[in-house]
């Protein structure tokens, strides 16, 4: 068979011609040009004078065994859905010792597609996307790239023989092209958004640092983040045990505080509403972002306590004010009986505040039990409180689920808003969201207003409210 190296047969004939036996596994060709594997022993039959009369071969068919082995090796090193290299193969390639760069690309909010169209649709879409990603990567990087599916909706590019500046430029080009691409499946025309982490660290730290850069890309709502020592979790923040202690101490000493960011009425430019944002005051008095402690809180069972603190302090801060205030809740918060009961009791005791409370649902694409969530929302609305949906329009968003969640406000994702003055695609998507919201009597809020140009476009489209650093960064309520 053509797959067998000629060196195998050279060794075979040299061995048996010298009067010795040869054994090995051979792939043979059938008459119909198929193949079969045999485990063979070939021995010469010799005369008394040592000359060879003939050869005897004893063999057994091991085709099934070899195919199973090949399948196992393929399964271990390749993703069976997309046929790209797997995360295991990525690890193996990183161990080769070559100088590589790594980019990890994640499809934002891909779980929404699975939720609304089903996992079969999602899998078929991933196959289409992976094919286009690999082709575009090869077009841009040539032979200097390998593409992997490193996890569900996550893909990795291992890049070599390029300098860092060219590498970043090429990745930017790739991200632009895959974001502009239409993915058509079952008469549905979808556009996808992406987050990307890039690392130029050494091979032993490449995967970890690229993962960290990807995480920062999502948190900061940036298209991509390049890992540096400055944006890494430095030594002060690496030790989870130490952070658990810090968090426990901060809760005990009442150093969990709230900052607020105003939500501005686009017609009057007045601060009509405020969003409550959690912060920690460290031992040295510095203000610590939740990026550094929320995950630790979830791991150490302190997250529920933080949620209660945010609710308590939000109610306390606005008891003598007239503005609405929003509190972020995850689906885990809503479906946690202890937290939902705590919220009901808080609204019962503060009925005069209830109509100014807005519960802002974050990570809403992870909803699996709409029945329970809707029961919670119905109960909340019975107090006169409102519901906002955070980050709408990022990745895949379905208008149906706005109706299911009885949204009073849609917060349009910053990744769209920040490009609205320059990107026709962002402008069209945001305009569509606003038109739908007006038809459904849902108010709209634009996040990440960074300058006057963006603000003017949002006003032109008809967005009701704006939020962003153009007006104010998050700060203590008494500073307004």
KAJO-V985829 format. One record per backbone hydrogen bond with DSSP energy under -1.0 kcal/mol. NH is the residue of the N-H (numbers start at 0). CO is the residue of the C=O. Records with the same first field share a line. If there is no record, write none. Layout:
NH = CO, CO
This chain:
3 = 0
7 = 4
9 = 5
10 = 6
11 = 7
12 = 8
13 = 9
14 = 10
15 = 11
16 = 12
18 = 15
19 = 14
21 = 41
23 = 39
25 = 37
27 = 35
29 = 33
32 = 29
35 = 27
37 = 25
38 = 59
39 = 23
40 = 57
41 = 21
42 = 55
44 = 53
46 = 50
49 = 46
52 = 44
53 = 44
55 = 42
57 = 40
59 = 38
61 = 36
65 = 61
66 = 62
67 = 63
68 = 64
69 = 65
70 = 66
71 = 67
72 = 68
73 = 69
74 = 70
75 = 71
76 = 72
77 = 73
78 = 83
82 = 78
84 = 146
85 = 76
89 = 85
90 = 86
91 = 87
92 = 88
93 = 89
94 = 90
95 = 92
100 = 158
101 = 198
102 = 156
103 = 196
104 = 154
105 = 194
106 = 152
107 = 192
109 = 106
111 = 108
112 = 109
113 = 109
114 = 110
115 = 111
116 = 112
117 = 113
121 = 117
122 = 118
123 = 119
124 = 120
125 = 121
126 = 122
127 = 123
128 = 124
129 = 125
130 = 126
131 = 127
132 = 128
133 = 129
134 = 130
135 = 131
136 = 132
137 = 133
138 = 134
139 = 135
140 = 136
141 = 137
143 = 140
145 = 157
147 = 155
148 = 84
150 = 153
153 = 150
154 = 104
155 = 147
156 = 102
157 = 145
158 = 100
159 = 143
166 = 162
167 = 163
168 = 164
169 = 165
170 = 166
171 = 167
172 = 168
173 = 169
174 = 170
175 = 171
176 = 172
177 = 173
178 = 174
179 = 175
180 = 176
182 = 189
184 = 187
187 = 184
189 = 182
194 = 105
196 = 103
197 = 224
198 = 101
204 = 201
208 = 204
209 = 205
210 = 206
211 = 207
212 = 208
213 = 209
214 = 210
215 = 211
216 = 212
217 = 213
218 = 214
219 = 215
221 = 216
224 = 195
226 = 197
233 = 231
236 = 233
242 = 238
243 = 239
244 = 240
245 = 241
246 = 242
247 = 243
248 = 244
249 = 245
250 = 246
251 = 247
252 = 248
253 = 250
254 = 249
256 = 278
258 = 276
259 = 474
260 = 274
262 = 272
263 = 465
264 = 269
265 = 463
268 = 264
271 = 262, 269
272 = 262
273 = 323
274 = 260
275 = 325
276 = 258
278 = 256
279 = 287
280 = 254
281 = 285
284 = 281
287 = 279
291 = 288
292 = 289
293 = 289
296 = 292
297 = 293
298 = 294
299 = 295
301 = 296
302 = 296
305 = 301
306 = 302
307 = 303
308 = 304
309 = 305
310 = 306
311 = 307
312 = 308
313 = 309
314 = 310
315 = 311
316 = 312
317 = 313
320 = 317
323 = 271
324 = 355
325 = 273
326 = 357
328 = 359
333 = 329
334 = 330
335 = 332
339 = 335
340 = 336
341 = 337
342 = 338
343 = 339
344 = 340
345 = 341
346 = 342
347 = 343
348 = 344
349 = 345
352 = 349
353 = 349
355 = 352
356 = 353
357 = 324
358 = 385
359 = 326
360 = 387
361 = 328
365 = 362
366 = 363
372 = 368
373 = 369
374 = 370
375 = 371
376 = 372
377 = 373
378 = 374
379 = 375
380 = 376
381 = 377
382 = 379
383 = 380
384 = 379
385 = 356
387 = 358
388 = 408
389 = 360
391 = 410
393 = 390
402 = 398
403 = 399
404 = 400
405 = 402
406 = 401
407 = 386
408 = 386
409 = 442
410 = 388
411 = 444
412 = 391
415 = 412
416 = 412
417 = 413
419 = 416
421 = 418
422 = 418
426 = 422
427 = 423
428 = 424
429 = 425
430 = 426
431 = 427
432 = 428
433 = 429
434 = 430
435 = 431
436 = 432
437 = 433
438 = 434
439 = 435
440 = 437
441 = 436
442 = 407
444 = 409
445 = 464
446 = 411
448 = 466
454 = 450
455 = 451
456 = 452
457 = 453
458 = 454
459 = 455
460 = 456
461 = 457
462 = 457
464 = 443
465 = 263
466 = 445
469 = 448
470 = 467
471 = 467
474 = 259
478 = 475
479 = 476
